[in-house]
Amino acid sequence: MMQTMDSTVSPNGGITLEVTISKCKGVIGSAAADGACYKSYSNTYWNSLSWANGPLASIPSQLLSLYEICPAFTSQGQWYVNLRYTYSACNYGTCGFNIQWFDGGVE
């Protein structure tokens, strides 16, 4: 799971965060094209995108998207997590975000 949170120096005036897990480096997808592997947020606090790197014992692969889990299986090769932040201005200084990675969760 990947999560983003505001830092102490976050943008003001609205922000959009888009995240795509893709086979292509640097590509930002869309909900229509990438389903559970794409998320767009206008709230910058505590957003998350979950993925499975292989089949799960508790959820059949064909149902992963119903649980908003991206099927990014390592057996299919390399995957990229692509992020795009769009904002108009910073409160002061340099804007920033914290990105956290978690291993584990659903099995």
N, C-alpha and C positions, 0 to 999 in steps of 0.2 A: 504494500500500500504506500502511496505517496500522499503526503499532506502538505498544504501550504498554510502559513499563518502570517499575519502582519508583523512587521518589526516595529521598533519604536519610531522609525522614520518612514511612514507609509504615505503613499500618494493621497492627495485630496481631490475633490471634484469628480469623483467617480472613477471606477476602474473595471476593466474586463480582463479576466484571466481565462485563457483557453489552454487545455491540455489534451494532447493526443498521444496514444501509444501506437506506433506505426512501424512498419518494416522500412520506411523511408526516413532518413535523417533530415530534420528540419521541416518536415511537412506537418502543417496544422490542418486537420480534417474537418469534418462536420458531423453533426448528430445523424443526419440522413445517411451519409456514406460510411461512417465508422461506428455507429451505435454505441455500445458500452465502452469503446476505446476512445471516446471523445467526451469531454466535459467543458462547459462554458459557465463561468461564475461571474456575477457582478458583486458578490459579497467576498471580500478578500480574507475573511477569517475562518480558519479551520475547514478548508475544502479538501476533498480527498478523491483519489481515483485508485481503484483496486484492480489487480490483475492476477491471473493464475498462470504460473509458468509450466504447468502440466495438468493432466486430468486430476480432478478432485474426487475423493471417495464419497463425499456428502452431496455433491451436485453434479449431475450428468453434464458433459461438455456442451451439449446442445441447449442447455438451460442457463448457462452462465450469464448471458446478457439479461435475462429476467431478474437476476440478482445484482445487476450493474457491475459485473466482473468481466474485465476484458480478457479474452482467451489469447494470451501472448505466450504460447508454448515454446519452450526452448528447442523442442524437436523441429520447429519450423525455421530455425536460424536466429539471427540477431534482431533485436527489437530496440527501438529508440523511444524515449520519453521526450516529447517536444512541448515547450511552453511558450506562450506569447502573452505579454502584459501590454495592455493599451490603457494609457491614462493621460490626463491633460497637464497635471502639475504636481510637484512635491510640496509637502508642508514646509520643509526647509531642508537644506543640504541635499543629500543623495537619498533617493527612495530605496527601500529595501524590503525583502521578504525572506522568511525562513522556509526552507524546504526540508522535510524530514522523510526518511525512508524507513519502512518497517518490514521485517521479514516474518512471515507467519500469518496466522489467523485461521482461515477456513481450510479444512481438510476433507 
